[in-house]
């Protein structure tokens, strides 16, 4: 059985940092100044979890064969700005959204300033069991803010401790992380039936919301005016994605508030400051939105846990002994 390889408190610079990247499947293209990396990372063929801080750089990820025992990676930008350039698409990742990468896809990742991200790699078979085969949706991925907070808190706590595959609790821990990742992914999915001019409008709407959600005066009415379309047209575009512009605006503001608050127990003053920072007019509106979203988060997390099939010992052994190289990639 291949054990988890834990690398905690990694602090590298210069050639040592470049070599470390290359050993994990990333080729440095350019760097703005000396390359520096700080990381906590745990990798195995069945799960990857890590937090990584890097200086501004561009790296290329080469595609590699992938099957259902391989890993799907989710990368959450926590601080700074990261841009993902893939096949005919470019996604800007602010603190609230995240992007998904499969090892079979060529990928170029650009960090335009010093940035921190959380990384999760979970088995493709686990995602397929809940979400089916449609993992290739390329629209903006803004997760439920509460699910995102729970997942990031679980990751931080895990990386502050010890991840040991020989520990009897390891399978339960891995399943819990997988269920959270799947719930976050599920909460972000919008149906990919939008095409043509409507798709362009939808992408522009997501961008405008991401840029202006922090402004309490920005509303769905303003969004329609800036897009140059009527409110009925705007809602028709969003209806095809299974959500509404008002809900996306609320989710984005909640994600901004969660990032502002971080972990720990906030005071009333902290909550008021988070509400103002994230575009809520007052604390009451922030709390109401938070309560509504929390209920949806619990429902989605419960659904993901219920739909994830249990493993038989033989399946678990087969996946653990797989020599799939995707477990060593960083993104």
C-alpha positions in Angstrom: 0.0 0.0 0.0 1.3 3.4 -1.0 1.4 5.7 2.1 0.6 9.3 2.3 3.7 11.5 1.7 3.5 14.5 4.1 5.6 17.6 3.5 4.9 20.1 6.2 6.6 23.5 6.6 8.2 23.5 3.2 10.2 26.7 2.7 12.2 26.9 -0.5 13.7 29.6 -2.8 15.7 29.8 -6.0 16.7 26.6 -7.7 15.5 24.4 -4.9 12.0 25.8 -5.3 12.1 25.2 -9.1 13.3 21.7 -8.6 10.5 21.1 -6.1 7.9 22.3 -8.6 9.4 20.1 -11.4 9.3 17.0 -9.1 5.6 17.6 -8.8 4.8 17.9 -12.5 5.0 21.6 -13.0 7.4 23.3 -15.4 8.4 26.9 -14.6 7.8 29.2 -17.6 8.6 32.6 -16.2 9.0 34.2 -12.7 8.8 37.7 -11.5 12.0 37.8 -9.3 13.3 34.9 -7.3 11.0 31.9 -7.0 9.9 31.3 -3.4 7.5 28.7 -2.1 6.0 27.9 1.3 3.8 24.8 1.5 2.1 22.2 3.5 1.2 19.2 1.4 0.0 15.6 1.8 -0.1 13.4 -1.3 -1.1 9.8 -2.1 -2.7 8.1 -5.1 -6.2 8.4 -3.4 -6.1 12.0 -2.0 -4.1 15.2 -2.1 -4.5 18.1 0.2 -2.3 21.2 0.6 -1.9 24.9 1.1 0.7 26.7 -1.1 2.1 30.2 -1.2 4.1 31.2 -4.2 5.7 34.4 -5.6 4.5 35.7 -9.0 5.2 33.1 -11.7 3.8 31.2 -14.7 3.9 27.4 -14.7 2.8 24.8 -17.3 1.2 21.5 -16.4 1.7 18.7 -18.9 -1.3 16.4 -19.6 -1.0 12.8 -18.5 -3.3 9.7 -18.8 -6.3 9.6 -16.5 -8.8 7.0 -15.6 -11.5 6.7 -12.9 -8.9 5.8 -10.3 -7.1 9.1 -11.0 -7.6 12.4 -9.2 -9.6 15.5 -10.0 -8.0 18.7 -8.5 -9.9 21.7 -7.1 -7.8 24.8 -6.4 -9.2 27.6 -4.2 -7.5 31.0 -4.4 -7.3 32.4 -0.8 -5.1 35.4 -1.3 -3.7 37.1 -4.4 -4.7 36.5 -8.0 -4.3 33.3 -10.0 -5.3 32.9 -13.7 -6.0 29.5 -15.3 -5.5 29.3 -19.0 -6.8 26.1 -20.5 -8.2 24.9 -23.8 -10.0 27.9 -25.3 -10.8 29.3 -21.9 -9.5 31.8 -19.4 -10.8 32.0 -15.9 -9.8 34.6 -13.4 -9.9 33.3 -9.8 -10.7 35.8 -7.1 -10.9 34.7 -3.5 -14.4 33.4 -3.8 -14.4 31.2 -7.0 -12.3 28.1 -7.6 -11.3 26.1 -10.6 -11.2 22.4 -11.5 -8.4 20.6 -13.3 -8.1 17.0 -14.5 -4.6 15.6 -15.1 -5.5 14.7 -18.7 -5.9 18.4 -19.5 -3.0 20.7 -20.5 -2.9 23.7 -18.2 -1.1 27.0 -17.6 -1.3 28.7 -14.3 -0.3 32.4 -13.8 0.1 34.1 -10.4 0.3 37.8 -11.0 1.2 38.6 -7.4 2.2 36.6 -4.4 -0.7 34.2 -3.9 -2.0 31.5 -1.6 -4.3 28.7 -2.5 -5.7 25.5 -1.1 -5.5 22.4 -3.2 -7.6 19.2 -3.1 -7.3 16.1 -5.2 -9.9 13.5 -4.8 -10.7 10.3 -6.8 -12.6 10.9 -10.0 -14.7 7.8 -9.3 -16.1 9.4 -6.1 -17.2 12.5 -8.0 -18.7 10.5 -10.8 -20.7 8.4 -8.3 -22.5 11.6 -7.2 -22.4 14.0 -10.1 -22.1 11.6 -13.0 -19.8 12.1 -16.0 -20.4 15.8 -16.6 -17.2 17.2 -15.0 -16.3 19.5 -17.8 -18.5 22.5 -17.1 -16.3 25.6 -17.8 -18.3 28.5 -16.4 -17.4 30.5 -13.3 -17.4 28.3 -10.2 -18.7 30.2 -7.1 -19.5 27.7 -4.3 -21.9 27.9 -1.5 -20.1 30.2 1.0 -20.8 28.1 4.1 -19.7 24.9 2.4 -16.5 26.6 1.3 -15.8 27.8 4.8 -16.3 24.4 6.3 -14.1 22.8 3.7 -11.3 25.4 4.1 -11.5 25.1 7.9 -11.2 21.3 7.7 -8.2 21.6 5.4 -6.4 24.1 7.7 -7.0 21.9 10.7 -5.8 18.8 8.8 -2.6 20.4 7.7 -1.9 21.8 11.1 -2.0 18.2 12.5 -0.8 14.9 11.1 -2.2 13.0 8.1 -1.2 9.4 8.6 -2.6 6.6 6.4 -1.8 4.1 9.1 -4.1 5.8 11.5 -7.3 3.9 11.9 -9.3 7.1 11.4 -7.7 7.8 8.0 -10.5 6.3 5.9 -13.2 8.2 7.7 -11.2 11.4 7.4 -10.6 10.9 3.7 -14.3 10.2 3.2 -15.3 13.4 5.1 -13.0 15.5 3.0 -14.2 13.9 -0.2 -17.9 14.5 0.8 -17.1 18.2 1.5 -15.3 18.6 -1.8 -18.1 17.0 -3.8 -20.7 19.2 -2.0 -18.7 22.3 -2.8 -18.3 21.2 -6.4 -22.0 20.4 -6.6 -23.0 23.8 -5.2 -21.1 25.5 -7.9 -22.4 23.7 -10.9 -24.6 25.5 -13.4 -26.1 23.7 -16.3 -23.9 24.0 -19.4 -26.8 24.5 -21.9 -26.2 28.2 -22.3 -24.5 28.9 -25.7 -24.0 31.7 -28.2 -24.8 35.3 -27.2 -26.4 34.2 -23.9 -23.2 32.5 -22.8 -21.3 35.7 -23.5 -23.8 37.7 -21.4 -23.7 35.1 -18.6 -19.9 35.3 -18.4 -20.0 39.1 -18.4 -22.6 39.0 -15.7 -20.5 36.8 -13.5 -17.5 39.2 -14.0 -19.5 42.3 -13.2 -20.9 40.7 -10.0 -17.4 39.6 -8.9 -16.1 43.1 -9.5 -18.9 45.0 -7.8 -20.5 42.7 -5.2 -18.7 44.6 -2.4 -20.6 47.8 -3.3 -23.9 47.8 -1.3 -25.4 50.1 -3.9 -24.9 47.5 -6.7 -28.1 45.6 -7.5 -29.5 43.3 -10.1 -31.1 46.3 -11.7 -27.6 47.8 -12.1 -26.4 44.5 -13.5 -29.0 44.6 -16.3 -28.3 48.2 -17.1 -24.6 47.6 -17.4 -25.2 44.6 -19.6 -27.6 46.7 -21.7 -30.5 44.2 -21.4 -33.9 44.2 -19.7 -34.5 42.5 -16.4 -36.7 39.9 -18.1 -33.9 39.1 -20.6 -31.4 38.9 -17.7 -33.5 36.4 -15.8 -34.0 34.3 -18.9 -30.2 34.0 -19.3 -29.8 32.9 -15.7 -32.8 30.7 -15.7 -31.0 28.3 -18.1 -28.3 27.9 -15.4 -30.6 26.9 -12.6 -30.0 30.0 -10.5 -30.9 33.7 -10.5 -28.8 36.9 -10.7 -29.9 37.8 -7.2 -28.8 34.5 -5.7 -25.4 34.6 -7.4 -25.0 38.2 -6.1 -25.9 36.9 -2.6 -23.5 33.9 -2.8 -20.7 36.2 -3.9 -21.2 38.6 -1.1 -21.3 35.8 1.4 -18.1 34.4 0.1 -16.5 37.8 0.5 -17.7 38.0 4.0 -16.4 34.5 4.9 -13.0 35.5 3.5 -13.0 38.7 5.5 -13.9 36.8 8.8 -11.5 33.9 8.3 -11.6 31.3 11.1 -12.3 31.8 14.7 -15.3 33.2 16.6 -16.2 36.7 15.3 -17.5 39.5 17.5 -20.5 41.6 16.7 -18.1 44.3 15.5 -16.3 41.8 13.2 -19.7 40.7 11.7 -20.6 44.4 11.1 -17.3 45.0 9.4 -17.7 41.9 7.3 -21.2 42.9 6.3 -20.0 46.4 5.2 -16.9 44.9 3.4 -19.0 42.4 1.4 -21.8 44.7 0.2 -24.6 44.0 2.7 -26.4 47.1 3.8 -26.5 46.1 7.4 -25.8 43.2 9.8 -29.4 42.1 9.8 -29.4 41.5 6.0 -26.0 39.7 6.3 -27.4 37.4 9.0 -30.5 36.6 7.0 -28.6 35.8 3.9 -26.2 33.7 5.9 -29.0 31.7 7.6 -30.6 31.0 4.2 -27.4 29.8 2.7 -26.5 27.8 5.7 -29.7 25.7 5.3 -28.9 25.1 1.7 -25.3 24.1 2.5 -26.4 21.5 5.1 -28.9 20.0 2.6 -26.2 19.7 -0.1 -23.5 18.3 2.2 -26.0 15.7 3.4 -27.0 14.8 -0.1 -23.3 14.3 -1.1 -22.6 12.1 1.9 -25.8 10.0 1.2 -24.9 9.5 -2.5 -21.3 8.6 -2.1 -21.0 4.8 -2.2 -19.2 2.9 0.5 -16.0 1.1 -0.4 -15.4 -2.6 -0.3 -12.0 -3.6 1.0 -11.0 -4.9 -2.4 -11.8 -1.6 -4.1 -9.9 0.4 -1.5 -6.8 -1.8 -1.9 -6.9 -1.5 -5.7 -7.1 2.3 -5.5 -4.4 2.6 -2.9 -2.0 0.5 -4.9 -2.6 2.4 -8.1 0.6 4.0 -9.4 -1.3 6.8 -11.1 1.1 9.8 -11.2 -1.6 12.4 -10.8 -1.2 12.1 -7.0 2.0 14.1 -7.2 0.7 17.0 -9.2 0.2 20.3 -7.4 -2.7 21.6 -9.6 
